[in-house]
Amino acid sequence: MKTIDSNKLFTASCLSLLVTSLSFGIRAGILNDQAAIFNLSASEIGTITATAFWGFPLAIIVGGFVVDIIGIKKLLVSAFIFHLIGIVLTIFANGYWTLFLSTLLIGIANGTVEASCNPLVASLFTNNKTTKLNHFHLWFPAGIVIGTLVVFGLDSALAHGVTPKPYWISQVEIAVMLIPTLIYGYLFSKLDFPVTERVAAGVSTGDMYKALASPLFIFMIICMFGTAITELFTNQWTGILFKKVTDNAILILTFVASLQVLGRAFASPIVHRLAPQGVLFISAILSAVGIYLMINLDGNAIFLGAFFFGLGVAFFWPCMIGFVSENLPRTGAVGLNLMGGAGMFGVSIYMIFMGGYYDRLTVKHLPAGTGLTTATASQLTDAKNLAGLDLLHVTLLIPVALIVAFGGLVIYMRSRKKAPAMAA
């Protein structure tokens, strides 16, 4: 007979998400180092970074369709294997293609974790899903905080001001991810797992597909593109976009992620009072204000913009997942994972487009007759700073559109009765 230990399963789930977020935080911290060591352009870095984002939706969508069939445990074992191989390959990467492949494997592992753990948390805490999903997803920004501090701390302790820093230091920073990976792999191997909420409720596969075709679910999928891009694109490119502010621009990412941790940790009263759709509407407003301020402020004042932005994006991902889980429960694990896959797919496409766009903008801001390879270091730095601001101007349009979308969602949900569990 199975013994389901909800607390231990939740703890192990949080550790697996910690590895996912460490891969974002540490990679953001060493992005410039990898570009310098392997002589990569911003376009190539954008493509490598995007690989994690399209490996993620590939895994999360496939995982969403098979999790009810093979079970959550087997899916998490595959996540552990992909994480382990991807991290080791990153440590011993020697150029563009090895970085591309290792990032793809880590992206697949990250997506498999989400494909497993989102329905697992929803199944373990059926009466408090959005709050527990916020608590689970706080480990994503927490891992970014830990990852960026690891990079900053080891750089300070080991590099001793040497520029560029020896690449072996970056390899040590990547290897840190092996610790929580081995721990979560061990924990999951020892625990029993429940079936997903849809399977437990006896909702048929046909009814699930009907729920997936509902206009409300399609609307949420489209909005997920915008919320994911607003949060993850800006965070992943922090070190590049804000280099004009400080040599330690990665600390802005740490500050934003810390606000996300706090927001998600204390989400319960906010979610219960405003409902997921109300939280999403306010989040879109705060995100737009934050990006606008980060564009127009300089020096330490940019942290004010980062403050609003951090509060804005804190609730996006878990409340999007929570909204679907609470209001469209018949979509099951597939619905939750299609949401996550849509978000990461949107980010991957945006990353690839913006990587090349950033290169073109940089050339545009260089003196006439100067190119990326012929510009002086000072000219290139100034051009990249201006290009980063242009990139943020474009990205600002997304949360502005979300304000309108979520405002409409709030109005719609007021006229619609909340769906009882598995009956919507």
Contacts in CASP RR format, 6 or more apart in sequence:
PFRMAT RR
TARGET T0000
AUTHOR 0000-0000-0000
METHOD contacts of the structure
MODEL  1
MKTIDSNKLFTASCLSLLVTSLSFGIRAGILNDQAAIFNLSASEIGTITA
TAFWGFPLAIIVGGFVVDIIGIKKLLVSAFIFHLIGIVLTIFANGYWTLF
LSTLLIGIANGTVEASCNPLVASLFTNNKTTKLNHFHLWFPAGIVIGTLV
VFGLDSALAHGVTPKPYWISQVEIAVMLIPTLIYGYLFSKLDFPVTERVA
AGVSTGDMYKALASPLFIFMIICMFGTAITELFTNQWTGILFKKVTDNAI
LILTFVASLQVLGRAFASPIVHRLAPQGVLFISAILSAVGIYLMINLDGN
AIFLGAFFFGLGVAFFWPCMIGFVSENLPRTGAVGLNLMGGAGMFGVSIY
MIFMGGYYDRLTVKHLPAGTGLTTATASQLTDAKNLAGLDLLHVTLLIPV
ALIVAFGGLVIYMRSRKKAPAMAA
2 192 0 8 1.000
2 193 0 8 1.000
2 194 0 8 1.000
3 192 0 8 1.000
4 124 0 8 1.000
4 192 0 8 1.000
4 193 0 8 1.000
4 194 0 8 1.000
5 191 0 8 1.000
5 192 0 8 1.000
6 124 0 8 1.000
6 125 0 8 1.000
8 187 0 8 1.000
8 191 0 8 1.000
9 120 0 8 1.000
9 124 0 8 1.000
9 191 0 8 1.000
9 193 0 8 1.000
10 121 0 8 1.000
10 124 0 8 1.000
10 132 0 8 1.000
10 136 0 8 1.000
11 187 0 8 1.000
12 184 0 8 1.000
12 185 0 8 1.000
12 187 0 8 1.000
12 188 0 8 1.000
12 191 0 8 1.000
13 117 0 8 1.000
13 120 0 8 1.000
13 121 0 8 1.000
13 136 0 8 1.000
14 136 0 8 1.000
14 139 0 8 1.000
15 139 0 8 1.000
15 180 0 8 1.000
15 183 0 8 1.000
15 184 0 8 1.000
15 187 0 8 1.000
16 76 0 8 1.000
16 79 0 8 1.000
16 80 0 8 1.000
16 113 0 8 1.000
16 116 0 8 1.000
16 117 0 8 1.000
16 184 0 8 1.000
16 185 0 8 1.000
16 188 0 8 1.000
17 113 0 8 1.000
17 114 0 8 1.000
17 117 0 8 1.000
17 136 0 8 1.000
17 137 0 8 1.000
17 139 0 8 1.000
17 140 0 8 1.000
18 139 0 8 1.000
18 142 0 8 1.000
18 143 0 8 1.000
18 146 0 8 1.000
18 180 0 8 1.000
18 184 0 8 1.000
19 83 0 8 1.000
19 109 0 8 1.000
19 113 0 8 1.000
19 177 0 8 1.000
19 180 0 8 1.000
19 181 0 8 1.000
19 184 0 8 1.000
20 109 0 8 1.000
20 110 0 8 1.000
20 111 0 8 1.000
20 113 0 8 1.000
20 114 0 8 1.000
20 140 0 8 1.000
21 139 0 8 1.000
21 140 0 8 1.000
21 141 0 8 1.000
21 142 0 8 1.000
21 143 0 8 1.000
21 144 0 8 1.000
21 146 0 8 1.000
21 147 0 8 1.000
22 143 0 8 1.000
22 144 0 8 1.000
22 146 0 8 1.000
22 147 0 8 1.000
22 176 0 8 1.000
22 177 0 8 1.000
22 180 0 8 1.000
23 52 0 8 1.000
23 87 0 8 1.000
23 106 0 8 1.000
23 107 0 8 1.000
23 110 0 8 1.000
23 177 0 8 1.000
24 52 0 8 1.000
24 140 0 8 1.000
24 143 0 8 1.000
24 144 0 8 1.000
24 232 0 8 1.000
24 235 0 8 1.000
24 236 0 8 1.000
25 143 0 8 1.000
25 144 0 8 1.000
25 147 0 8 1.000
25 148 0 8 1.000
25 151 0 8 1.000
25 253 0 8 1.000
26 147 0 8 1.000
26 148 0 8 1.000
26 150 0 8 1.000
26 151 0 8 1.000
26 173 0 8 1.000
26 174 0 8 1.000
26 176 0 8 1.000
26 177 0 8 1.000
27 49 0 8 1.000
27 52 0 8 1.000
27 103 0 8 1.000
27 236 0 8 1.000
28 144 0 8 1.000
28 148 0 8 1.000
28 235 0 8 1.000
28 236 0 8 1.000
28 237 0 8 1.000
28 238 0 8 1.000
28 239 0 8 1.000
28 250 0 8 1.000
28 253 0 8 1.000
29 147 0 8 1.000
29 148 0 8 1.000
29 151 0 8 1.000
29 173 0 8 1.000
29 239 0 8 1.000
29 250 0 8 1.000
29 253 0 8 1.000
30 151 0 8 1.000
30 170 0 8 1.000
30 173 0 8 1.000
30 174 0 8 1.000
31 45 0 8 1.000
31 49 0 8 1.000
31 239 0 8 1.000
31 240 0 8 1.000
32 239 0 8 1.000
32 240 0 8 1.000
33 164 0 8 1.000
33 165 0 8 1.000
33 167 0 8 1.000
33 170 0 8 1.000
34 40 0 8 1.000
34 45 0 8 1.000
34 48 0 8 1.000
34 93 0 8 1.000
34 99 0 8 1.000
34 170 0 8 1.000
35 41 0 8 1.000
35 42 0 8 1.000
35 44 0 8 1.000
35 45 0 8 1.000
36 164 0 8 1.000
37 164 0 8 1.000
37 167 0 8 1.000
37 170 0 8 1.000
38 93 0 8 1.000
38 94 0 8 1.000
38 95 0 8 1.000
38 96 0 8 1.000
38 99 0 8 1.000
40 48 0 8 1.000
40 96 0 8 1.000
41 359 0 8 1.000
41 372 0 8 1.000
42 240 0 8 1.000
42 355 0 8 1.000
42 356 0 8 1.000
42 358 0 8 1.000
42 359 0 8 1.000
42 362 0 8 1.000
43 355 0 8 1.000
43 356 0 8 1.000
43 358 0 8 1.000
43 359 0 8 1.000
44 96 0 8 1.000
45 355 0 8 1.000
46 351 0 8 1.000
46 352 0 8 1.000
46 354 0 8 1.000
46 355 0 8 1.000
46 356 0 8 1.000
47 100 0 8 1.000
47 351 0 8 1.000
47 352 0 8 1.000
47 355 0 8 1.000
48 96 0 8 1.000
48 99 0 8 1.000
48 100 0 8 1.000
48 103 0 8 1.000
49 103 0 8 1.000
49 236 0 8 1.000
49 351 0 8 1.000
50 347 0 8 1.000
50 348 0 8 1.000
50 349 0 8 1.000
50 351 0 8 1.000
50 352 0 8 1.000
51 100 0 8 1.000
51 103 0 8 1.000
51 104 0 8 1.000
51 107 0 8 1.000
51 348 0 8 1.000
52 103 0 8 1.000
52 104 0 8 1.000
52 106 0 8 1.000
52 107 0 8 1.000
52 110 0 8 1.000
53 107 0 8 1.000
53 232 0 8 1.000
53 344 0 8 1.000
53 345 0 8 1.000
53 346 0 8 1.000
53 347 0 8 1.000
53 348 0 8 1.000
53 351 0 8 1.000
54 344 0 8 1.000
54 345 0 8 1.000
54 348 0 8 1.000
54 349 0 8 1.000
55 104 0 8 1.000
55 107 0 8 1.000
55 108 0 8 1.000
55 111 0 8 1.000
55 344 0 8 1.000
55 348 0 8 1.000
56 107 0 8 1.000
56 108 0 8 1.000
56 110 0 8 1.000
56 111 0 8 1.000
56 114 0 8 1.000
56 340 0 8 1.000
56 341 0 8 1.000
56 344 0 8 1.000
56 348 0 8 1.000
57 111 0 8 1.000
57 340 0 8 1.000
57 341 0 8 1.000
57 342 0 8 1.000
57 343 0 8 1.000
57 344 0 8 1.000
57 345 0 8 1.000
57 346 0 8 1.000
57 348 0 8 1.000
58 108 0 8 1.000
59 82 0 8 1.000
59 107 0 8 1.000
59 108 0 8 1.000
59 109 0 8 1.000
59 110 0 8 1.000
59 111 0 8 1.000
59 112 0 8 1.000
59 115 0 8 1.000
60 111 0 8 1.000
60 112 0 8 1.000
60 114 0 8 1.000
60 115 0 8 1.000
60 337 0 8 1.000
60 340 0 8 1.000
60 341 0 8 1.000
60 344 0 8 1.000
61 115 0 8 1.000
61 337 0 8 1.000
61 338 0 8 1.000
61 341 0 8 1.000
62 115 0 8 1.000
63 75 0 8 1.000
63 112 0 8 1.000
63 115 0 8 1.000
63 116 0 8 1.000
63 337 0 8 1.000
64 115 0 8 1.000
64 119 0 8 1.000
64 333 0 8 1.000
64 334 0 8 1.000
64 335 0 8 1.000
64 336 0 8 1.000
64 337 0 8 1.000
64 338 0 8 1.000
65 334 0 8 1.000
66 75 0 8 1.000
67 75 0 8 1.000
67 115 0 8 1.000
67 116 0 8 1.000
67 119 0 8 1.000
67 196 0 8 1.000
67 333 0 8 1.000
67 337 0 8 1.000
68 195 0 8 1.000
68 196 0 8 1.000
68 198 0 8 1.000
68 199 0 8 1.000
68 333 0 8 1.000
68 334 0 8 1.000
71 193 0 8 1.000
71 195 0 8 1.000
71 196 0 8 1.000
72 116 0 8 1.000
72 119 0 8 1.000
72 120 0 8 1.000
72 193 0 8 1.000
72 194 0 8 1.000
72 196 0 8 1.000
73 188 0 8 1.000
73 191 0 8 1.000
73 193 0 8 1.000
75 112 0 8 1.000
75 115 0 8 1.000
75 116 0 8 1.000
76 112 0 8 1.000
76 113 0 8 1.000
76 116 0 8 1.000
76 117 0 8 1.000
76 185 0 8 1.000
76 188 0 8 1.000
77 185 0 8 1.000
77 188 0 8 1.000
77 189 0 8 1.000
78 112 0 8 1.000
79 109 0 8 1.000
79 111 0 8 1.000
79 112 0 8 1.000
79 113 0 8 1.000
79 116 0 8 1.000
80 109 0 8 1.000
80 181 0 8 1.000
80 184 0 8 1.000
80 185 0 8 1.000
80 188 0 8 1.000
81 109 0 8 1.000
82 105 0 8 1.000
82 106 0 8 1.000
82 107 0 8 1.000
82 108 0 8 1.000
82 109 0 8 1.000
82 112 0 8 1.000
83 106 0 8 1.000
83 109 0 8 1.000
83 177 0 8 1.000
83 181 0 8 1.000
84 178 0 8 1.000
84 181 0 8 1.000
84 182 0 8 1.000
85 105 0 8 1.000
86 102 0 8 1.000
86 105 0 8 1.000
86 106 0 8 1.000
86 109 0 8 1.000
87 102 0 8 1.000
87 106 0 8 1.000
87 174 0 8 1.000
87 175 0 8 1.000
87 177 0 8 1.000
87 178 0 8 1.000
87 181 0 8 1.000
88 178 0 8 1.000
89 98 0 8 1.000
89 101 0 8 1.000
89 102 0 8 1.000
89 105 0 8 1.000
90 99 0 8 1.000
90 102 0 8 1.000
90 103 0 8 1.000
90 106 0 8 1.000
90 174 0 8 1.000
91 171 0 8 1.000
91 174 0 8 1.000
91 175 0 8 1.000
92 98 0 8 1.000
92 171 0 8 1.000
93 99 0 8 1.000
93 102 0 8 1.000
111 341 0 8 1.000
111 344 0 8 1.000
114 337 0 8 1.000
114 340 0 8 1.000
114 341 0 8 1.000
115 333 0 8 1.000
115 337 0 8 1.000
117 136 0 8 1.000
118 133 0 8 1.000
118 136 0 8 1.000
118 321 0 8 1.000
118 333 0 8 1.000
118 336 0 8 1.000
118 337 0 8 1.000
118 340 0 8 1.000
119 196 0 8 1.000
119 197 0 8 1.000
119 332 0 8 1.000
119 333 0 8 1.000
119 336 0 8 1.000
119 337 0 8 1.000
120 193 0 8 1.000
120 194 0 8 1.000
120 196 0 8 1.000
121 129 0 8 1.000
121 132 0 8 1.000
121 133 0 8 1.000
121 136 0 8 1.000
122 129 0 8 1.000
122 133 0 8 1.000
122 196 0 8 1.000
122 197 0 8 1.000
122 322 0 8 1.000
122 325 0 8 1.000
122 336 0 8 1.000
123 194 0 8 1.000
123 195 0 8 1.000
123 196 0 8 1.000
123 197 0 8 1.000
123 200 0 8 1.000
124 132 0 8 1.000
124 194 0 8 1.000
125 131 0 8 1.000
125 132 0 8 1.000
126 197 0 8 1.000
126 421 0 8 1.000
129 322 0 8 1.000
129 325 0 8 1.000
129 326 0 8 1.000
130 267 0 8 1.000
130 271 0 8 1.000
130 276 0 8 1.000
130 318 0 8 1.000
130 319 0 8 1.000
130 322 0 8 1.000
130 323 0 8 1.000
130 325 0 8 1.000
130 326 0 8 1.000
131 267 0 8 1.000
131 268 0 8 1.000
131 271 0 8 1.000
131 272 0 8 1.000
133 318 0 8 1.000
133 321 0 8 1.000
133 322 0 8 1.000
133 325 0 8 1.000
134 263 0 8 1.000
134 264 0 8 1.000
134 265 0 8 1.000
134 267 0 8 1.000
134 268 0 8 1.000
134 271 0 8 1.000
134 315 0 8 1.000
134 318 0 8 1.000
134 319 0 8 1.000
135 264 0 8 1.000
135 265 0 8 1.000
135 267 0 8 1.000
136 318 0 8 1.000
137 264 0 8 1.000
137 317 0 8 1.000
137 318 0 8 1.000
137 321 0 8 1.000
138 260 0 8 1.000
138 261 0 8 1.000
138 263 0 8 1.000
138 264 0 8 1.000
138 265 0 8 1.000
140 260 0 8 1.000
140 317 0 8 1.000
141 256 0 8 1.000
141 257 0 8 1.000
141 258 0 8 1.000
141 259 0 8 1.000
141 260 0 8 1.000
141 261 0 8 1.000
141 264 0 8 1.000
141 314 0 8 1.000
142 257 0 8 1.000
142 261 0 8 1.000
143 257 0 8 1.000
144 235 0 8 1.000
144 253 0 8 1.000
144 254 0 8 1.000
144 257 0 8 1.000
145 254 0 8 1.000
145 257 0 8 1.000
145 258 0 8 1.000
145 261 0 8 1.000
147 173 0 8 1.000
147 176 0 8 1.000
148 250 0 8 1.000
148 251 0 8 1.000
148 253 0 8 1.000
148 254 0 8 1.000
148 257 0 8 1.000
149 254 0 8 1.000
150 173 0 8 1.000
150 176 0 8 1.000
151 173 0 8 1.000
151 250 0 8 1.000
152 248 0 8 1.000
152 250 0 8 1.000
152 251 0 8 1.000
152 254 0 8 1.000
154 169 0 8 1.000
154 172 0 8 1.000
154 173 0 8 1.000
155 165 0 8 1.000
155 169 0 8 1.000
158 165 0 8 1.000
158 166 0 8 1.000
158 169 0 8 1.000
158 172 0 8 1.000
159 165 0 8 1.000
159 166 0 8 1.000
159 169 0 8 1.000
194 200 0 8 1.000
196 332 0 8 1.000
196 333 0 8 1.000
197 329 0 8 1.000
197 332 0 8 1.000
197 333 0 8 1.000
197 422 0 8 1.000
198 208 0 8 1.000
198 329 0 8 1.000
198 330 0 8 1.000
198 332 0 8 1.000
198 333 0 8 1.000
198 422 0 8 1.000
201 421 0 8 1.000
201 422 0 8 1.000
202 422 0 8 1.000
203 330 0 8 1.000
203 332 0 8 1.000
203 422 0 8 1.000
207 330 0 8 1.000
208 330 0 8 1.000
208 331 0 8 1.000
208 332 0 8 1.000
208 334 0 8 1.000
210 330 0 8 1.000
211 217 0 8 1.000
211 328 0 8 1.000
211 330 0 8 1.000
211 331 0 8 1.000
211 332 0 8 1.000
211 335 0 8 1.000
211 424 0 8 1.000
212 331 0 8 1.000
212 334 0 8 1.000
212 335 0 8 1.000
212 338 0 8 1.000
214 328 0 8 1.000
216 327 0 8 1.000
216 328 0 8 1.000
217 324 0 8 1.000
217 328 0 8 1.000
217 331 0 8 1.000
217 335 0 8 1.000
219 405 0 8 1.000
219 409 0 8 1.000
220 320 0 8 1.000
220 323 0 8 1.000
220 324 0 8 1.000
220 328 0 8 1.000
220 339 0 8 1.000
221 338 0 8 1.000
221 339 0 8 1.000
221 342 0 8 1.000
222 405 0 8 1.000
223 280 0 8 1.000
223 320 0 8 1.000
223 402 0 8 1.000
223 405 0 8 1.000
223 406 0 8 1.000
223 409 0 8 1.000
224 320 0 8 1.000
224 339 0 8 1.000
224 340 0 8 1.000
224 341 0 8 1.000
224 342 0 8 1.000
224 343 0 8 1.000
225 342 0 8 1.000
225 343 0 8 1.000
225 345 0 8 1.000
225 346 0 8 1.000
226 343 0 8 1.000
226 346 0 8 1.000
226 398 0 8 1.000
226 399 0 8 1.000
226 401 0 8 1.000
226 402 0 8 1.000
227 280 0 8 1.000
227 283 0 8 1.000
227 284 0 8 1.000
227 313 0 8 1.000
227 316 0 8 1.000
227 317 0 8 1.000
227 320 0 8 1.000
227 343 0 8 1.000
227 402 0 8 1.000
228 316 0 8 1.000
228 317 0 8 1.000
228 340 0 8 1.000
228 342 0 8 1.000
228 343 0 8 1.000
228 344 0 8 1.000
228 346 0 8 1.000
228 347 0 8 1.000
229 343 0 8 1.000
229 346 0 8 1.000
229 347 0 8 1.000
229 350 0 8 1.000
229 395 0 8 1.000
229 398 0 8 1.000
230 287 0 8 1.000
230 291 0 8 1.000
230 313 0 8 1.000
230 316 0 8 1.000
230 395 0 8 1.000
230 398 0 8 1.000
230 399 0 8 1.000
230 402 0 8 1.000
231 287 0 8 1.000
231 313 0 8 1.000
231 316 0 8 1.000
231 317 0 8 1.000
232 344 0 8 1.000
232 347 0 8 1.000
233 347 0 8 1.000
233 350 0 8 1.000
233 351 0 8 1.000
233 354 0 8 1.000
233 395 0 8 1.000
234 241 0 8 1.000
234 291 0 8 1.000
234 309 0 8 1.000
234 313 0 8 1.000
234 392 0 8 1.000
234 395 0 8 1.000
235 253 0 8 1.000
235 256 0 8 1.000
235 257 0 8 1.000
235 313 0 8 1.000
236 351 0 8 1.000
237 354 0 8 1.000
237 391 0 8 1.000
238 249 0 8 1.000
238 250 0 8 1.000
238 252 0 8 1.000
238 253 0 8 1.000
238 256 0 8 1.000
239 249 0 8 1.000
239 250 0 8 1.000
239 252 0 8 1.000
239 253 0 8 1.000
240 249 0 8 1.000
240 358 0 8 1.000
240 384 0 8 1.000
240 388 0 8 1.000
241 249 0 8 1.000
241 388 0 8 1.000
241 389 0 8 1.000
241 391 0 8 1.000
241 392 0 8 1.000
242 249 0 8 1.000
242 252 0 8 1.000
242 294 0 8 1.000
242 302 0 8 1.000
243 249 0 8 1.000
243 381 0 8 1.000
243 384 0 8 1.000
243 385 0 8 1.000
244 298 0 8 1.000
244 385 0 8 1.000
245 252 0 8 1.000
245 298 0 8 1.000
245 299 0 8 1.000
245 302 0 8 1.000
246 252 0 8 1.000
246 299 0 8 1.000
252 302 0 8 1.000
252 303 0 8 1.000
252 306 0 8 1.000
255 303 0 8 1.000
255 306 0 8 1.000
255 307 0 8 1.000
256 306 0 8 1.000
256 309 0 8 1.000
256 310 0 8 1.000
256 313 0 8 1.000
259 306 0 8 1.000
259 307 0 8 1.000
259 310 0 8 1.000
259 311 0 8 1.000
259 314 0 8 1.000
260 310 0 8 1.000
260 313 0 8 1.000
260 314 0 8 1.000
262 314 0 8 1.000
263 270 0 8 1.000
263 311 0 8 1.000
263 314 0 8 1.000
263 315 0 8 1.000
264 314 0 8 1.000
264 315 0 8 1.000
264 318 0 8 1.000
267 279 0 8 1.000
267 315 0 8 1.000
267 318 0 8 1.000
270 279 0 8 1.000
270 315 0 8 1.000
271 279 0 8 1.000
271 315 0 8 1.000
271 319 0 8 1.000
274 282 0 8 1.000
275 413 0 8 1.000
276 319 0 8 1.000
276 320 0 8 1.000
276 322 0 8 1.000
276 323 0 8 1.000
276 326 0 8 1.000
276 327 0 8 1.000
277 323 0 8 1.000
277 406 0 8 1.000
277 409 0 8 1.000
277 410 0 8 1.000
277 413 0 8 1.000
278 406 0 8 1.000
278 410 0 8 1.000
279 315 0 8 1.000
279 319 0 8 1.000
280 315 0 8 1.000
280 316 0 8 1.000
280 319 0 8 1.000
280 320 0 8 1.000
280 323 0 8 1.000
280 402 0 8 1.000
280 406 0 8 1.000
280 409 0 8 1.000
281 403 0 8 1.000
281 406 0 8 1.000
281 407 0 8 1.000
281 409 0 8 1.000
281 410 0 8 1.000
282 312 0 8 1.000
283 311 0 8 1.000
283 312 0 8 1.000
283 313 0 8 1.000
283 314 0 8 1.000
283 315 0 8 1.000
283 316 0 8 1.000
283 319 0 8 1.000
283 406 0 8 1.000
284 312 0 8 1.000
284 399 0 8 1.000
284 402 0 8 1.000
284 403 0 8 1.000
284 405 0 8 1.000
284 406 0 8 1.000
285 312 0 8 1.000
285 399 0 8 1.000
285 403 0 8 1.000
286 308 0 8 1.000
286 309 0 8 1.000
286 310 0 8 1.000
286 311 0 8 1.000
286 312 0 8 1.000
287 308 0 8 1.000
287 309 0 8 1.000
287 310 0 8 1.000
287 312 0 8 1.000
287 313 0 8 1.000
287 316 0 8 1.000
287 399 0 8 1.000
287 402 0 8 1.000
288 396 0 8 1.000
288 399 0 8 1.000
288 400 0 8 1.000
288 402 0 8 1.000
288 403 0 8 1.000
289 305 0 8 1.000
289 308 0 8 1.000
289 309 0 8 1.000
290 305 0 8 1.000
290 306 0 8 1.000
290 307 0 8 1.000
290 308 0 8 1.000
290 309 0 8 1.000
290 310 0 8 1.000
290 312 0 8 1.000
291 305 0 8 1.000
291 309 0 8 1.000
291 392 0 8 1.000
291 395 0 8 1.000
291 396 0 8 1.000
291 399 0 8 1.000
292 396 0 8 1.000
293 302 0 8 1.000
293 304 0 8 1.000
293 305 0 8 1.000
293 308 0 8 1.000
293 309 0 8 1.000
294 302 0 8 1.000
294 305 0 8 1.000
294 306 0 8 1.000
294 309 0 8 1.000
294 392 0 8 1.000
295 389 0 8 1.000
295 392 0 8 1.000
295 393 0 8 1.000
295 396 0 8 1.000
297 304 0 8 1.000
297 305 0 8 1.000
317 340 0 8 1.000
320 339 0 8 1.000
321 336 0 8 1.000
321 339 0 8 1.000
321 340 0 8 1.000
324 331 0 8 1.000
324 335 0 8 1.000
324 336 0 8 1.000
324 339 0 8 1.000
325 332 0 8 1.000
325 336 0 8 1.000
326 418 0 8 1.000
326 419 0 8 1.000
327 413 0 8 1.000
327 418 0 8 1.000
327 419 0 8 1.000
327 424 0 8 1.000
328 335 0 8 1.000
328 419 0 8 1.000
328 424 0 8 1.000
329 419 0 8 1.000
329 421 0 8 1.000
329 422 0 8 1.000
329 423 0 8 1.000
329 424 0 8 1.000
330 422 0 8 1.000
330 423 0 8 1.000
330 424 0 8 1.000
331 338 0 8 1.000
354 391 0 8 1.000
354 394 0 8 1.000
357 391 0 8 1.000
357 394 0 8 1.000
358 387 0 8 1.000
358 388 0 8 1.000
358 391 0 8 1.000
359 372 0 8 1.000
361 386 0 8 1.000
361 387 0 8 1.000
361 388 0 8 1.000
361 390 0 8 1.000
361 391 0 8 1.000
362 372 0 8 1.000
362 380 0 8 1.000
362 383 0 8 1.000
362 384 0 8 1.000
362 387 0 8 1.000
363 371 0 8 1.000
363 372 0 8 1.000
363 383 0 8 1.000
364 383 0 8 1.000
364 387 0 8 1.000
365 382 0 8 1.000
365 383 0 8 1.000
365 386 0 8 1.000
365 387 0 8 1.000
366 372 0 8 1.000
366 375 0 8 1.000
366 379 0 8 1.000
366 380 0 8 1.000
366 383 0 8 1.000
367 375 0 8 1.000
367 379 0 8 1.000
370 379 0 8 1.000
372 380 0 8 1.000
375 383 0 8 1.000
END
